[in-house]
Amino acid sequence: MAAFAQEPRLTPAVGNAHPILAIGSPAPGFNLPGIDGANHKLGDYQAPILAVMFLCDHCPTSQLYEGRVKKLVEDYPPERRRLRRHSAQRPSAIELAELGYTDVSDSLEEMKIRAEYRAFNFPYLYDGDTQTAAQAYGAQATPHVFLFDKDRKLRYEAASITRSANRS
């Protein structure tokens, strides 16, 4: 997997108010609406491997990862993995300049539009109003990936534009 960086002056500072989940930590619970109209909880995902990805529609780096995420879902059968994607960006936090390289913003309704247009083959959940899941996992930027084992212990995490990956 390659990492793509934004211009440093455009990349938001990474804060420590919500620290990144430590390797070996249990997956934080959540209850979030999905683009399918249902609410999703951690317990809904029973596959031995769970990938949690924090992305957002307006982020160009996240957009670059969309095809890779779809390919990952195709390459690993559902009984071996479960992937869910969170949009953690609060729509009201987007600056006008950021909309210059996107076709949609980050509201739940616009997530549905992007998911249909890009034919997403994975659950896409909305965390934008409260960002409780993003804060619990410690997502620092988009994209930020967390991989959990069958016991839902964190085994890998990486924020592609902030620093190197942490692995167990």
N, C-alpha and C positions, 0 to 999 in steps of 0.2 A: 504494500500500500504506500502510495506517495503522499507527501504532505504539501499543501499549497499555502503560501502565506499571503496575507494582505500587506499593503504598505504599512510600515510601522506607525506612521502618524494616523492611520485610519483604524488601527486595531485598538479596541478598548483595553484599558488596564485590567489586569487580573487581580481580583481582590481576595482577601482571606476571610471575609465575613462568613462565608459558607465553604469550609474546607472540603477538599476533594476526598471522597470516600477512600479509606485506606484499604490496601490489598488485604484480603481475608475477612473483610467486614461483610455482614449480611446485607442483602438487597433491601433497601428501604421500601416499605409498602406505599401504595398509591391508589387512588380512585379517580380516574381521569376520563373525560369524554373522548370518544374516537370519532373519526370521520364517518364511521358506519352507523352512528346514532346511538351506540351503546356505551355504557361506562365500563372501563377496564380496570381490573385489580391485579396485583402481583400474583395472587393465587390462581388466576385464570390461565397462567402460563406454566405448563407442566413438563415441557421438553427438557432433556438433560442439560442443554446449553441455552442460556438466555443472553441475548445481546440487547442492550439498551443504548440507543443513540439519541443524543440531543442535537437537533438540527433546527433550522428555521427556513421558511420559504424565501425570505428576501436575501439571505446570505449567499454570496456567489460561491464560496467554498462548499457550503452545504449542497448547493445546486450541482456542483461538480461530482459530489459523492452519490447522487441519486441513482445513477446507472450502476455504480459499484454495489450499492445496497441491494438493488433488484437482482443483480447477478449472484450475490451471496445467497439470497433467499432461494434462487433457482438451483444453485450448486449443492445445497445442504437440505436434505428432506426434512419435513416438519417434525418427524418423530425424533430427530437428532438435535434440532435447534428451534429456537423461537426468537424472532427479532421483533422488536417494537421500536418505533421511532417517536420521539417526543418533540413537539414544537414548544420551546420554552420561552420564546420571545414574546414579550408583551406588545401587542400592536401599537399602543400609544407611545411606546418608547422609540419607535422608528423615526429617524430624521428624514426630512424631505430628500436630502442628497443620497440617502441609501436606496431610494426607490428608483434611482437612475439605472440600476443594473438588475432589475427584477420585473416580473410581469404581475406579481401579486404581493400582497402584504402578509401578515401573520395571524389574521383572525381565523377562527374555526371555519367559517364559511369559505374563506379564501384557501384554506388548507384543502378543503374538499375539491375545489376547482383544480388546484395543482395536482392533487393525487389522481384525479380522474384523467387529466391531461397527460400526466407522466405514467399512467397505468401502474400505480404502486401496488405491489403484491405482498404487503405487510401491514400490520396495524399501525396507524398513524394517530397519535394521541395529542390532545391539546392541554398544555400546562401554562398557557400565556397569562391568564388573569392573575393567578397567585404565584406562579413559579415555585410551588411547594416541592414538586418532584426534583426540579433542577437544583434547588437549594439543598434538599436532602442528599442527593447524590454528589453535590459539589461541582456540578457542571460549570466550567469556567468560560467556555467559548463554544462556538459551533463550527465544525462538528466536535462532539465529545462522546467517546464510546466507552461503555462499561460491559465487560463479559463476566457472566456468573456461571458457576458449575451447577451440578444437579442439586446440591445442598443450598444453592443461592448464596454462595460465598463469592466475593469479588476475586477474580483471578487475573484480570487485565483491565487497564484503563488507559486512555490516551486522548489528549486534546490536540488535534493535528497542528494547530497554529500557535500553541502556547509553550510546549516543551516536549521532551522525549517521553515515550510511553513508559509506564510502570507495569512490570510483569511479575507474576509469582513463579 
